[in-house]
Amino acid sequence: MEQAELRQLIQEVVKKYLDALYVPVGVSNRHIHVTREDLDILYGKGYELKKMKDLKQPGEFAAEETLEVKTPKGSFKKVRILGPLRKATQVELSLSDGFTLGVAIPIRESGKIENSGSVTLVGPKGEVTLPVGAIAAHRHIHMPPEVAEKYGLKNGDLVDVEKEGSRGLTFKDVLLRVSDKYALEMHLDLDEANAGNIRSGDLLKVIKH
């Protein structure tokens, strides 16, 4: 190979690497989103969530408050509530959590809880049995519009995401959620993260279909 060809090849490889999109990971443990009505039952009328810490997504936070999530076959105590309040109460679990609770939980985009799992939430003032609401979140990436535009992506696209190095793997069909309200972050549950020895803050490579 001539020197000029070799130099051009090296430049193309370097450009491809520098132009690659890497996304930071946020590993999500089981958690709960609640409505005003259900929080009134669980913690008392008019109760307000107390912020423990801000999350990476603007306006979202981990609350000090926790609930027990139970079924006739098992339970998890001290499952954290995430704020702010939502229009529908939703419990996000891993598939392994579903086995422990003995309930079938579908893999769904957040908010799509039709025909999902049933669990009971227990708080200090009362309990709420959800006929639906327990899901395993579809793996997804929060992305601001300027990043999506730069890489030719749009809301609702599916991409593959590669974890390089030790226990390398590729997550297929990761959903893009694009909004000016989002910070760049990929969300995985504990099952998915443990499969690839992934920790919050790790960078994974996005591969367009």
C-alpha positions as CSV (number, residue, x, y, z in Angstrom):
1,M,0.0,0.0,0.0
2,E,1.3,3.4,-1.0
3,Q,2.0,6.0,1.8
4,A,-0.7,8.3,0.6
5,E,-3.3,5.5,0.6
6,L,-2.2,4.4,4.1
7,R,-2.4,8.0,5.4
8,Q,-5.9,8.4,4.0
9,L,-7.0,5.1,5.6
10,I,-5.6,6.2,8.9
11,Q,-7.4,9.5,8.7
12,E,-10.7,7.8,7.8
13,V,-10.4,5.4,10.8
14,V,-9.5,8.3,13.2
15,K,-12.4,10.4,11.9
16,K,-14.8,7.4,12.3
17,Y,-13.7,6.9,15.9
18,L,-13.9,10.6,16.7
19,D,-17.3,11.0,15.1
20,A,-18.7,8.0,17.0
21,L,-21.5,8.7,19.5
22,Y,-20.9,7.4,23.0
23,V,-23.7,7.7,25.6
24,P,-23.3,7.6,29.4
25,V,-25.3,4.9,31.2
26,G,-27.6,5.3,34.2
27,V,-28.3,2.0,35.8
28,S,-31.9,1.9,37.3
29,N,-32.7,-0.1,40.3
30,R,-36.4,-1.0,40.9
31,H,-38.4,2.2,41.6
32,I,-41.9,3.7,41.7
33,H,-43.7,6.6,40.1
34,V,-46.9,7.6,41.9
35,T,-50.0,9.8,41.3
36,R,-51.3,12.5,43.6
37,E,-54.3,10.3,44.4
38,D,-52.2,7.2,45.3
39,L,-49.7,9.2,47.4
40,D,-52.6,10.6,49.4
41,I,-53.6,7.1,50.3
42,L,-50.0,5.8,50.9
43,Y,-48.6,8.8,52.9
44,G,-51.6,10.8,53.8
45,K,-53.8,13.6,52.3
46,G,-51.7,16.4,50.8
47,Y,-48.3,14.8,51.5
48,E,-45.4,16.2,49.5
49,L,-42.4,14.1,48.5
50,K,-39.1,15.1,50.0
51,K,-36.2,15.3,47.6
52,M,-33.2,13.2,48.5
53,K,-31.1,13.9,45.4
54,D,-31.5,15.2,41.8
55,L,-31.3,12.7,39.0
56,K,-29.5,13.4,35.7
57,Q,-32.8,14.0,33.8
58,P,-33.8,17.7,34.4
59,G,-36.6,18.0,37.0
60,E,-36.5,14.4,38.1
61,F,-35.4,13.3,41.6
62,A,-35.1,10.4,44.0
63,A,-37.4,11.0,47.0
64,E,-36.7,10.1,50.6
65,E,-39.9,8.1,50.6
66,T,-40.1,4.4,50.0
67,L,-42.8,1.8,49.7
68,E,-43.2,-1.9,50.0
69,V,-44.0,-3.7,46.8
70,K,-45.7,-7.0,47.4
71,T,-47.7,-9.9,45.9
72,P,-49.0,-13.1,47.4
73,K,-45.7,-14.7,46.5
74,G,-43.1,-12.2,47.6
75,S,-42.2,-8.6,48.4
76,F,-39.5,-5.9,48.2
77,K,-39.3,-3.4,51.0
78,K,-38.0,0.1,50.8
79,V,-38.5,0.6,47.0
80,R,-37.8,4.2,46.3
81,I,-40.3,6.7,44.9
82,L,-39.0,8.9,42.1
83,G,-40.5,12.4,41.6
84,P,-42.2,14.4,40.4
85,L,-45.7,13.0,40.6
86,R,-47.1,11.2,37.5
87,K,-50.4,10.8,35.8
88,A,-50.4,7.1,36.4
89,T,-48.7,5.0,39.1
90,Q,-46.0,2.7,37.7
91,V,-43.6,0.3,39.2
92,E,-40.4,-0.4,37.2
93,L,-38.8,-3.7,38.0
94,S,-36.3,-6.1,36.4
95,L,-37.4,-9.4,35.0
96,S,-35.6,-11.1,37.9
97,D,-37.8,-9.0,40.3
98,G,-40.8,-10.3,38.5
99,F,-39.7,-13.9,39.2
100,T,-39.3,-13.1,42.9
101,L,-42.7,-11.6,43.1
102,G,-44.3,-14.3,41.0
103,V,-45.8,-11.9,38.5
104,A,-45.4,-11.6,34.8
105,I,-44.2,-8.2,33.9
106,P,-44.1,-7.1,30.2
107,I,-41.2,-5.1,28.7
108,R,-42.8,-1.7,27.9
109,E,-42.0,1.9,27.2
110,S,-42.6,4.0,30.3
111,G,-46.3,5.0,30.6
112,K,-47.6,2.1,28.5
113,I,-49.0,0.0,31.3
114,E,-52.1,-1.6,29.7
115,N,-52.3,-5.3,30.5
116,S,-49.2,-5.1,32.7
117,G,-48.5,-6.7,36.1
118,S,-50.5,-6.3,39.2
119,V,-48.8,-5.5,42.6
120,T,-49.7,-3.9,45.9
121,L,-48.0,-0.9,47.3
122,V,-47.8,-0.4,51.0
123,G,-47.0,2.9,52.7
124,P,-47.1,4.2,56.2
125,K,-50.8,5.4,56.0
126,G,-52.3,2.8,53.6
127,E,-52.0,0.5,50.7
128,V,-52.9,0.5,47.0
129,T,-53.4,-2.5,44.8
130,L,-52.6,-1.8,41.2
131,P,-54.6,-3.9,38.7
132,V,-51.9,-2.9,36.2
133,G,-48.7,-0.9,36.4
134,A,-45.7,-3.2,37.0
135,I,-43.4,-3.3,34.0
136,A,-39.8,-3.9,32.9
137,A,-38.7,-0.7,31.1
138,H,-37.8,-1.0,27.5
139,R,-34.1,-0.1,27.3
140,H,-33.9,3.5,26.0
141,I,-31.8,6.6,25.5
142,H,-32.8,10.1,26.5
143,M,-31.3,12.5,23.9
144,P,-31.4,16.2,23.4
145,P,-32.4,17.4,19.9
146,E,-29.0,18.9,19.1
147,V,-27.3,15.5,19.6
148,A,-30.0,13.7,17.6
149,E,-29.7,16.2,14.7
150,K,-25.9,15.9,14.6
151,Y,-26.0,12.1,14.2
152,G,-29.0,12.0,11.9
153,L,-31.4,10.5,14.5
154,K,-34.9,11.2,15.6
155,N,-37.4,10.4,18.3
156,G,-38.7,6.8,18.1
157,D,-35.6,5.5,16.2
158,L,-34.2,2.2,17.3
159,V,-30.4,1.8,17.5
160,D,-28.0,-0.8,18.7
161,V,-25.6,0.0,21.6
162,E,-22.3,-1.7,22.0
163,K,-20.5,-2.4,25.3
164,E,-16.8,-2.8,24.5
165,G,-14.1,-4.6,26.5
166,S,-14.7,-7.2,29.2
167,R,-18.0,-8.9,28.9
168,G,-18.6,-7.0,25.7
169,L,-22.1,-7.2,24.2
170,T,-24.5,-5.4,22.0
171,F,-28.0,-4.2,23.1
172,K,-30.3,-4.5,20.1
173,D,-33.3,-2.1,19.3
174,V,-32.7,0.5,22.0
175,L,-35.4,3.2,21.8
176,L,-34.5,6.8,21.3
177,R,-36.5,9.4,23.2
178,V,-35.6,12.8,21.9
179,S,-36.7,16.0,23.7
180,D,-35.2,19.4,24.7
181,K,-36.2,18.4,28.2
182,Y,-33.7,15.5,28.3
183,A,-30.0,15.1,29.1
184,L,-28.1,12.5,27.1
185,E,-28.3,9.2,29.0
186,M,-29.1,5.5,28.4
187,H,-31.2,3.7,31.0
188,L,-30.6,0.0,31.8
189,D,-32.1,-2.1,34.6
190,L,-29.9,-4.2,36.9
191,D,-30.3,-7.4,34.9
192,E,-29.1,-5.7,31.7
193,A,-26.2,-3.9,33.4
194,N,-25.0,-7.0,35.3
195,A,-25.0,-9.0,32.0
196,G,-22.3,-6.6,30.7
197,N,-20.6,-5.7,33.9
198,I,-21.8,-2.1,33.4
199,R,-21.9,0.6,36.0
200,S,-23.6,4.1,36.0
201,G,-21.4,6.5,34.2
202,D,-19.9,4.0,31.8
203,L,-19.8,5.0,28.1
204,L,-21.4,2.8,25.5
205,K,-21.2,3.2,21.7
206,V,-24.3,3.9,19.7
207,I,-24.6,2.1,16.3
208,K,-27.2,3.3,13.8
209,H,-29.3,0.6,12.1
